[in-house]
């Protein structure tokens, strides 16, 4: 599947069908590896020249918006598939791969009646895509909120002992709580652990001898318990801090631990559910946006062709996907099929050494309507 296509329209001096045959013959003869398709545009409502000129000013900006939303949803799909570990699936419009939808485009009369003014069709497309973009922002924010909560919990459970949640490391039998005794949790730097073991009993009076037990160790710190009389706990904290040992506030509660466990399980389930529903929504919405984008491109080709070639509408619209190495040759073929005695007017400065720039400041000015569609 190609990811980059040209949508072009050529002026048909006689019939579009005969021009199509000539184009097919030239492509087949000089650039056989360039896929070529007819881009079928219905007879849209022309309106007035002023309305077309006004619409033309907004077409590029609106196209960039619709294309941007399409790519934004596509990137979101890629991320969700990667995180979910699911195999990447082809993007579709109602089950039709997007490249096939583009190359076999059929106007949806029910969605966009051709009797409607062009501006009304463009505004309708813009409004639909804007609504989808707003919905995307809300859904992604909801998903990211749950993901952020989970990440915060995981950081607490996997970070340094100086900051992480200790509830998963301490068992009920590690803690002594009585009328007179209390067990404190000390965070001891990993390498001076001998200093702790040789000094904790003398940091204050009334420390229970040989009461310190190591519960856990990470790359930086070790977690120790120490039991002492409640009334000297504050003095012990102060003395420990002066020696470089941190006493962590901790109160063991089986109810709180169970509550945290249930909260974590719920967040994990919520994340899975939101990720799945967001992915399915993105699949559907991408198809809707892409379909809207292709209808927008049809309006754009029609409008620019009328402004370029005049009335009545008589042009050939087609889609090509030339390989990079063949682009210059294909441009030459397309230009050769334009009955334009002043085609030099449309060439870029690089081609003619300082010509007159094309319409609307187009960087790739040509004697025919042309713009690029990037699927990714």
N, C-alpha and C positions, 0 to 999 in steps of 0.2 A: 504494500500500500504506500503510495506517495504521500508525503506530508505537506507538500507545497504545490499549489495549483495556480495557474493563471486563468482569470476570467476575462475574456476579451469580446469585443463586438467589432465587426467589420462592416463598412457601408456596402450595401447590396445595390449595385447600379441597375440590375435587372431583377432576378429572383434570388432569394436567400438560398433556395435549394441548389441552384446551379453554382453559386459561390461556395456552398458546402462541399459539393463534389470536387471543385477545383482545389479547395483547401485540403481535402482528404488525399487527393492525388499528389499534391506538393509535399505534404508531410510524409506520405508513404514513400515517396521517391528520394527525398533529401534528409529526412529525420525519422526513419521508420521506428525508432525506439521511443518516440514521443506519444504517449497516450492522448487521444483526441476524442472529445465527446460534444454532442450538441447540447446547448444550455437553453432549454425551452422556456421562453418568457411569453405569457399570454398578452393579449391586446389590453393594456392597461389604460386607464383614463388619463389623457394628456393634460387637460386643464389649460391654463394660460401660460404664456412664456414667462410672465412675471412670477407666477407660482412655481414654475420649474427652476428658475434662477434662484429664487428664495430657498427652495428645497435643496438645491445643489450645494448651497453654502453650509447646510447642516448635515449633509450625508456623510462626509468623512468623519466628523466628530461622533455622530451616532454609530457609525460602523465600528469605530475604535472602541466605543463603550460595549456594544454587543459582543464583539470579538473578545474583549477583555474578560467579560463575564464567562464566556464559553471556556476560555483557557483557565480561568480561576477555578471553575468547577472541575475541569479536567485534572488540574494539579491536586485538588482535594481528593479526587478519586484515586490518583496514584498513591498519595500518602496513606489513605485509609486501607487500600489493598496491601501496601507494604507492611503497615503495622499489624494488619489482621493476618498476614501470611497467606492470603488467598492469591490464586493465580490471576494475573492481570487479564481482564477480558476486553474484547473489542468494544469500543463505544458505538452505540447504535441510536437510531431514531425509529422508535416503534419496531425494533427488531432488525432494522436494515442498517448495515455498517455505514458509518458516516461518509466514507469515501464513495460508496455506492449511492448514497442519498444525494450527494453533490453531483456526481457524474450522470445520474439518471433523474435529475430534479423534475418534479411535477408540482405545479402551483396548487396550493390548497384553497380552492374557491370557497369552501364553507367557512374557513377561518378568516380569509382575507378576500372578500368579494371584489372582483375586478372593476365593478362599477363605482367603488369608493374612490374618493380623491386620493392621490398619492400621499399627500401629507397626512391624511387620516390613517392610511395603512402604516406609514413610518411611525407616527405617534403611538399607534396601537402596539406595534412591535416593541418600541422603546419602553412603553408602560409595562408590558408583560415581562420583559427581561429585567426591568428595574424591580418589579415585585419579587421575582425569583431571587435576585441578588440580595434583597432585604431579608428574604426568608433564609437564604444561605447564611447570612451573618448571624441571625438569631440561633439557628441550629448549630452552627460551628461554635458559637460562644457557649451554648449549653453543654456541648460535648467537651470543650476545652476546660470549662469550669470543673467538671467531674474529674477530668484527667489531672488538673492541677491539684485538686484535693488528694488524689491518689499519690501523685508525685511527692507532695508534702509529707504524707504519712510514710512513704517509702524512704524518704530522706531521713526522717526521724528514726526509722528502724535500722538504717544501714550506715548512718553517719558515725562520726567519732563518738566515743563514750562520753566526751565532755558535753555533748548536746543531744544525743539520741535518746529515744524513749527506752527506758530500762525495764519496763513491765514484762517484756518477753524474756528477760535474762534472770529475773529473780523469782524464786519459788517460795511458797508459803513457809517452808521449813527453814529458809534462809533468814527469816525475819523474826526477831523476838520483841514482842510488845507486851509489857506488863505494867503494873502500878509504878514500879521504880526503874525498870530497865527499858532501854530503847536500842534498836540496831540502826546504825547509820551506814550509808553507802559512800565509799571513798573512791575517787578517780585518781589513780596513781600513775605518773609517767612511767612508760614501759621499762626503761633501763634502770632508774633508781628504786626499783621495788625493794631491794635489800634495805634501803634507808627507811622505807615505810615499816617493814617487818621488825626492824630493830628499834624503832622509835615510837610507834603508835601507842604503846602501853604507857609511855611517860609524857605524852602530850598534855595530859591533865590527870588529876586524881580520879579515882573510881572508874578506871577502865578495866573491863573484865580481861584477865590475862588469857593469852592464846585464843582470843575470840575472833581474830581476823581470819577470813577465809576468802580466797580468790574465786570469783564466780565466772569471770570472762576476761579475755584479753584481745585487743585488736592491734593494729600496726603502731599505735601511738600510746595507748593507755591500757591499764589493767583495772578491773573493777573488784574492789574488796569490800567485805562487810567488817564492821567493828561494833561490839556491844559494850555499853557503858551505862552509868546511872543517868537518868533523864535530866537531873538537875545540873549536870556539868556539860550537857550537850553543846550549849552555846560557846563555852570556853574551849571545848574540843575543836569546834569549827574554826574558831579564831586561830588557835595554835596550829591546826593542820594547814590553814591557808598560808600562814607565815612560813611553813616548811615547803610550800609548793604543792600541797595536796588539796584537791577540790572535794568538798562534801556536797553531794547532790541531794536536793530535797526529794524525798520519795515516800509515798504512803501506799502500802500494798492493799489492793482491794480486788477480790475475785470478781465482784460485780462490775467494777469499772473495766477490768481486763476483758471480761466477756462482752461488755458493751462495745469496747473498742474493736474486738474481733468481729462482732456482728456489723459494726459500721464499715469496717474494711471490706467484708464480704459483700455488703450491699453496694458499696462504691464500685467494686470490681464488676458486679453484675450490671449495675447502671451503665458503666462504661461500655461493656460489651453490647448491651441493648442499644445505647445511643449510637455507637459506632456502626452497628448493623443497619439501623434505621436511616442514619445519615448517608451511608453508602448507597442504599437502595434509592433514597431520595435524589442523590446526586446522579445516579444512572438515569433516572427518569427526567430530571430537570435538565441534564446535559442535552438529552435528545430534544426537549422542547426549545431550549435556547439555540441549539444548532439549526433546527428547522426554521426558527424565526430569523436567524442570521442569513440563511440561504434565501429566504423570501426578501429580506432586506437587500441582499446582493442583486437579486433580480430587479428590484425597484431602482437600485443604483445604476445598473447597466442600462435599463430602459431610459432613465432620466438623462444620463450623460450622453447616450446615443442620440436622443432627440436634440439636445443642445449642441452636439458635435455635428450631426449629419442633417438636421432639419426635419421638416414634416413633408409628407406623411411618414410614419415609422417604417423604415425599410432597411433592416440590418440583420446580420447573422451573429448570434451570440453563441459562444462555445467555451469549453473548458479544456485546458491543456495541462500536462504535467511533464514538461521537458526535462531531461537530465541536465545537470549544470553545464556539462561540456557542449550541449546542443542548444543552449539558450540563444546565443548570438545568431545561429543559423535559423532558428525558428522565428526570431524577431524579423530577420530578413525576409522570410517567406510571408509573414503576416503583412509586412510593409509593402511587399510586392503585389499583394492582392488589393491594396488600397489604391483607388484611382485618384491619386493625389499628386498633382504636378509640383507642389511645393512641399514635399515631404521633409526637405531639409529644415523647414521651419520648426518641425517637431523634434528634431534630433537634439541630443544633449550637447553641452559644450564640449565634452570629451570627444564626441563623434565628429563635430564640424569645426572645432577650434574656436568656439565663441559665438554660437548661434543665439537666436532669440529664445528665451525660455518658454516652456509649454504652458498650457492652461493651469491655473490654480497653483502655480509653482511646483508642478509635479517633477520629482527628481528623475523619474523614468518617463519622459515625455515621448509620445509616439503619435503617428498620424491615425490612430484608432484608439478606442476606449480600452483600457487595460488596467487591471489591478490584481494584486496577489492575495490568495487565501492560504494562511498557514493553519493547518489542522492541529498542530501542537505548538 
